[in-house]
Amino acid sequence: MADEQKLTGRNAQRSSERRVVLLPARLTWKDASGAVRFISVTTRDVSDAGAFVECEAGAAIPLFRLVHLQIERSTRMTEALPLRLREGRVLSAVWRVAPCRRSTGTPSGYALRFLVEPQMPAAQSSPLLEAIAV
């Protein structure tokens, strides 16, 4: 079940609204040797442009590493999620690494920036896109 509420403060400066959404998810990436790695995480907040995920343990992911974020299938249809997260895996970059936990020595979480174009509101759609759609 999602715990949703709007965050305040810096929201006025953000390009998209950030919402508190606590859902199980998975990150997958390739390490420096090319091996596929994965870790179970929990989303803390999401927006159309990115997400912050918390993790309990696992290998540390380097800053700017490309990862795929995928919400667990059983909770994917939560209304608070951006459409792209409901559809499946989203290519993202590790944008910020949270401080390491003393108990594990690994980061407590990661800020991810989605590497997809933000969805434009319908009122701002381009004439070219409208012409193609016709």
C-alpha positions as CSV (number, residue, x, y, z in Angstrom):
1,M,0.0,0.0,0.0
2,A,1.3,3.4,-0.9
3,D,1.8,6.2,1.7
4,E,1.2,9.3,-0.3
5,Q,1.5,13.0,0.5
6,K,2.8,16.1,-1.2
7,L,6.1,17.5,-0.1
8,T,6.5,21.2,0.5
9,G,9.3,23.7,0.5
10,R,11.4,23.4,-2.6
11,N,8.4,22.1,-4.7
12,A,8.0,25.6,-6.2
13,Q,11.5,25.3,-7.8
14,R,11.0,21.8,-9.1
15,S,10.0,21.0,-12.7
16,S,7.5,18.3,-11.5
17,E,5.7,17.7,-8.2
18,R,7.3,15.2,-5.8
19,R,5.1,12.9,-3.8
20,V,5.9,10.6,-0.9
21,V,5.2,7.1,-2.1
22,L,6.5,4.1,-0.2
23,L,6.6,1.0,-2.5
24,P,8.8,-2.0,-3.0
25,A,11.0,-1.8,-6.1
26,R,14.2,-3.2,-7.7
27,L,17.3,-1.6,-9.1
28,T,19.3,-3.4,-11.8
29,W,22.6,-2.3,-13.3
30,K,25.8,-3.6,-14.7
31,D,28.9,-3.3,-12.5
32,A,32.4,-2.3,-13.8
33,S,33.1,-5.9,-14.9
34,G,29.8,-6.0,-16.9
35,A,28.0,-8.4,-14.5
36,V,24.3,-7.6,-14.0
37,R,23.6,-6.7,-10.4
38,F,20.3,-6.0,-8.6
39,I,19.1,-4.8,-5.2
40,S,15.7,-4.5,-3.6
41,V,14.8,-1.0,-2.6
42,T,11.8,1.0,-1.3
43,T,10.8,4.2,-2.9
44,R,10.7,7.2,-0.6
45,D,9.4,9.8,-3.0
46,V,8.8,10.0,-6.7
47,S,8.1,12.6,-9.4
48,D,7.8,12.7,-13.2
49,A,11.6,13.4,-13.3
50,G,13.0,11.0,-10.7
51,A,12.8,9.2,-7.4
52,F,14.6,8.6,-4.2
53,V,15.0,5.0,-3.1
54,E,16.2,3.6,0.2
55,C,18.0,0.3,0.5
56,E,18.9,-1.8,3.5
57,A,22.0,-3.6,2.2
58,G,23.8,-4.6,-1.0
59,A,26.6,-3.4,-3.2
60,A,27.2,0.3,-3.4
61,I,26.2,1.9,-6.7
62,P,28.6,4.6,-8.0
63,L,27.4,8.1,-8.7
64,F,26.1,8.6,-12.3
65,R,25.8,4.8,-12.9
66,L,22.9,3.9,-15.2
67,V,20.3,1.8,-13.5
68,H,16.8,0.5,-14.2
69,L,14.2,1.2,-11.6
70,Q,11.2,-1.1,-11.6
71,I,8.3,-1.0,-9.1
72,E,7.1,-4.4,-7.9
73,R,4.3,-5.7,-10.1
74,S,1.8,-6.1,-7.3
75,T,1.9,-2.4,-6.4
76,R,2.6,-0.9,-9.8
77,M,-0.9,0.5,-10.4
78,T,-0.8,2.9,-7.5
79,E,-2.3,6.2,-8.7
80,A,0.5,8.3,-7.1
81,L,3.1,6.8,-9.4
82,P,4.0,8.5,-12.6
83,L,2.8,6.7,-15.7
84,R,6.3,5.6,-16.8
85,L,6.8,3.8,-13.5
86,R,3.5,1.9,-13.9
87,E,4.6,0.7,-17.3
88,G,7.7,-1.1,-16.2
89,R,11.5,-0.5,-16.1
90,V,12.7,3.1,-16.3
91,L,16.3,3.9,-17.3
92,S,17.7,6.3,-14.7
93,A,21.0,7.7,-13.5
94,V,22.3,7.7,-9.9
95,W,22.2,11.5,-9.2
96,R,23.0,11.5,-5.6
97,V,24.3,8.9,-3.1
98,A,23.0,9.1,0.5
99,P,25.5,8.7,3.4
100,C,26.6,5.2,4.2
101,R,25.2,3.3,7.2
102,R,27.7,2.4,9.9
103,S,26.2,-1.0,10.3
104,T,26.6,-2.1,6.6
105,G,29.1,0.4,5.1
106,T,26.8,0.9,2.1
107,P,24.7,3.9,1.1
108,S,21.3,4.2,2.7
109,G,19.7,5.4,-0.5
110,Y,20.0,6.9,-4.0
111,A,18.5,9.8,-5.8
112,L,17.7,8.8,-9.3
113,R,17.1,11.0,-12.3
114,F,14.9,9.4,-15.0
115,L,16.5,9.5,-18.4
116,V,13.3,10.0,-20.4
117,E,11.7,13.2,-21.6
118,P,9.3,14.7,-19.1
119,Q,5.7,14.5,-20.2
120,M,4.4,17.9,-21.4
121,P,1.0,19.1,-20.3
122,A,-1.6,18.8,-23.1
123,A,-1.8,22.6,-23.4
124,Q,1.9,22.8,-24.2
125,S,2.1,20.1,-26.9
126,S,3.9,21.1,-30.0
127,P,2.2,21.8,-33.3
128,L,4.6,19.2,-34.9
129,L,3.4,16.5,-32.6
130,E,-0.3,17.4,-33.3
131,A,0.4,17.3,-37.1
132,I,1.9,13.8,-36.7
133,A,-1.0,12.6,-34.6
134,V,-3.5,13.6,-37.3
